[in-house]
Amino acid sequence: MISDSQLAPYASDPMKSRGRLFDEPEAKTRTAFQRDRDRIIHSAAFRRLQYKTQVFVYHEGDHYRTRLTHSLEVAQIARSICRALNLNEDLAEALALAHDLGHTPFGHAGEEVLDRLMQPYGGFDHNAQALRVITLLEHRYAEFPGLNLTWETLEGTVKHNGPVLSDPLPLAT
């Protein structure tokens, strides 16, 4: 693992994080991005990924991929790439683990149907839904809604495959 002092100059440094939506004391044993990763792993939304099929491959029999196994594989690849480029592995892992949290059942076909049905209300975008999940819908803490992730993790999650085209959420703070 790369120490924070060995990060590339353009890498996100957890010691220079823009913080969280709701202020919290810093942890003594984990960086802000490590805490984000842990909060994502322990969230109900992340656990639900085990029940969402990613893809069936006929020649693999009953060894199919779920969104959970896919997200774990993406996280491992993200860490490897960051290690090679001297980027922050913990932030990349948090983003990789969160990147599918807003997906509907039935994959992209399900998202297309839901988007069509939701057009009178602005449509549906899985990136915007992921942001709603991690900022509003998860209820793990009494002090604030959502997971209270760092701004860097929020931004990376919502933009993992491009900009959000609709208002991702009306934040009720």
C-alpha positions as CSV (number, residue, x, y, z in Angstrom):
1,M,0.0,0.0,0.0
2,I,1.2,3.5,-0.8
3,S,1.6,5.8,2.1
4,D,-0.1,9.2,1.9
5,S,3.3,10.8,1.6
6,Q,4.0,8.8,-1.6
7,L,0.8,9.8,-3.4
8,A,1.1,11.5,-6.8
9,P,0.7,15.2,-6.6
10,Y,-2.7,15.0,-8.4
11,A,-4.0,12.2,-6.1
12,S,-6.6,12.8,-3.4
13,D,-5.0,13.1,0.0
14,P,-7.3,12.1,2.9
15,M,-5.6,14.7,5.1
16,K,-6.8,17.4,2.7
17,S,-10.3,16.1,2.3
18,R,-13.0,18.7,1.7
19,G,-14.8,17.0,4.7
20,R,-18.3,15.7,5.1
21,L,-21.8,17.2,4.8
22,F,-22.1,16.8,8.6
23,D,-19.0,17.5,10.7
24,E,-17.7,14.5,12.7
25,P,-14.5,14.0,14.7
26,E,-11.7,12.4,12.8
27,A,-10.9,8.8,13.6
28,K,-7.6,8.0,15.2
29,T,-6.9,4.7,13.3
30,R,-8.5,5.2,9.9
31,T,-8.4,7.9,7.2
32,A,-11.5,9.6,6.0
33,F,-11.5,7.5,2.9
34,Q,-11.1,4.2,4.8
35,R,-14.1,5.2,6.9
36,D,-16.1,5.8,3.8
37,R,-15.2,2.4,2.4
38,D,-16.2,0.8,5.7
39,R,-19.5,2.6,5.8
40,I,-20.3,1.5,2.3
41,I,-19.5,-2.1,3.1
42,H,-21.7,-2.1,6.2
43,S,-24.6,-0.4,4.5
44,A,-27.8,-2.2,3.7
45,A,-27.7,-1.0,0.1
46,F,-24.3,-2.7,-0.4
47,R,-25.5,-6.0,1.2
48,R,-28.5,-5.9,-1.2
49,L,-26.2,-6.1,-4.1
50,Q,-25.8,-9.9,-3.4
51,Y,-29.4,-10.4,-4.6
52,K,-29.1,-8.4,-7.9
53,T,-27.8,-10.4,-10.8
54,Q,-25.0,-8.8,-12.8
55,V,-24.9,-11.2,-15.7
56,F,-25.6,-14.9,-16.4
57,V,-22.9,-16.8,-18.3
58,Y,-24.3,-20.0,-19.6
59,H,-21.1,-22.0,-19.6
60,E,-20.4,-21.2,-15.9
61,G,-23.5,-23.1,-14.6
62,D,-24.6,-21.8,-11.3
63,H,-21.5,-19.6,-10.9
64,Y,-23.2,-16.3,-12.0
65,R,-22.1,-12.8,-11.1
66,T,-24.1,-10.6,-8.8
67,R,-23.7,-6.9,-8.4
68,L,-21.9,-7.7,-5.1
69,T,-19.3,-10.0,-6.7
70,H,-18.9,-7.5,-9.6
71,S,-18.3,-4.6,-7.2
72,L,-15.7,-6.6,-5.2
73,E,-13.9,-7.4,-8.4
74,V,-14.0,-3.8,-9.5
75,A,-12.7,-2.7,-6.1
76,Q,-9.7,-5.1,-6.4
77,I,-8.9,-3.8,-9.9
78,A,-9.3,-0.2,-8.8
79,R,-6.8,-0.7,-5.9
80,S,-4.3,-2.3,-8.3
81,I,-4.5,0.5,-10.8
82,C,-4.2,3.1,-8.0
83,R,-1.1,1.4,-6.6
84,A,0.5,1.5,-10.1
85,L,-0.3,5.2,-10.5
86,N,0.4,6.3,-6.9
87,L,-3.3,7.3,-6.4
88,N,-5.3,6.9,-3.3
89,E,-6.3,3.2,-3.1
90,D,-8.8,3.6,-0.3
91,L,-10.8,6.3,-2.1
92,A,-10.8,4.2,-5.3
93,E,-12.0,1.2,-3.4
94,A,-14.8,3.2,-1.8
95,L,-15.9,4.4,-5.2
96,A,-15.7,1.0,-6.7
97,L,-17.8,-0.6,-3.9
98,A,-20.4,2.2,-4.2
99,H,-20.6,2.4,-8.0
100,D,-23.6,0.1,-8.4
101,L,-25.6,1.1,-5.3
102,G,-28.3,2.9,-7.3
103,H,-29.0,0.2,-9.8
104,T,-32.4,-1.3,-10.2
105,P,-33.2,-4.9,-10.4
106,F,-33.1,-6.3,-14.0
107,G,-30.0,-4.4,-14.9
108,H,-29.9,-1.6,-17.4
109,A,-33.1,-2.8,-19.0
110,G,-34.8,-2.2,-15.6
111,E,-33.3,1.2,-15.4
112,E,-34.6,2.1,-18.9
113,V,-38.1,1.0,-18.1
114,L,-38.0,2.9,-14.8
115,D,-36.6,6.0,-16.5
116,R,-39.4,5.9,-19.1
117,L,-42.1,5.5,-16.3
118,M,-40.6,8.3,-14.2
119,Q,-40.3,10.9,-17.0
120,P,-43.1,13.0,-15.6
121,Y,-41.0,13.3,-12.4
122,G,-37.7,13.9,-14.1
123,G,-36.8,10.3,-15.0
124,F,-34.5,7.9,-13.3
125,D,-30.7,7.8,-13.3
126,H,-28.8,5.1,-11.3
127,N,-26.0,7.6,-10.5
128,A,-28.5,10.0,-9.0
129,Q,-30.2,7.1,-7.1
130,A,-26.8,6.0,-5.7
131,L,-26.4,9.5,-4.3
132,R,-29.9,9.5,-2.8
133,V,-29.1,6.1,-1.2
134,I,-25.8,7.2,0.4
135,T,-27.0,10.7,1.5
136,L,-30.7,10.1,2.4
137,L,-32.0,6.6,2.3
138,E,-29.4,4.7,4.4
139,H,-30.3,5.1,8.2
140,R,-27.2,3.9,10.1
141,Y,-26.6,7.0,12.3
142,A,-28.9,9.0,14.6
143,E,-27.0,12.2,14.1
144,F,-27.5,12.5,10.3
145,P,-29.2,11.0,7.3
146,G,-27.3,8.7,5.0
147,L,-23.7,7.5,5.4
148,N,-22.1,11.0,5.7
149,L,-19.4,10.2,3.3
150,T,-16.7,12.6,2.3
151,W,-17.3,15.0,-0.6
152,E,-14.7,13.3,-2.6
153,T,-16.5,9.9,-2.3
154,L,-19.9,11.6,-3.1
155,E,-18.6,13.3,-6.2
156,G,-16.8,10.1,-7.4
157,T,-19.9,8.0,-6.9
158,V,-22.3,10.2,-8.7
159,K,-19.9,10.7,-11.7
160,H,-18.6,7.2,-12.1
161,N,-19.8,7.0,-15.7
162,G,-20.5,10.6,-16.6
163,P,-22.4,13.6,-15.3
164,V,-25.8,13.4,-13.7
165,L,-28.3,14.9,-16.1
166,S,-31.0,15.5,-13.6
167,D,-31.1,17.1,-10.2
168,P,-29.7,14.1,-8.1
169,L,-31.6,15.0,-5.0
170,P,-33.3,17.8,-3.2
171,L,-31.2,17.7,0.0
172,A,-33.4,18.0,3.0
173,T,-30.9,19.3,5.5
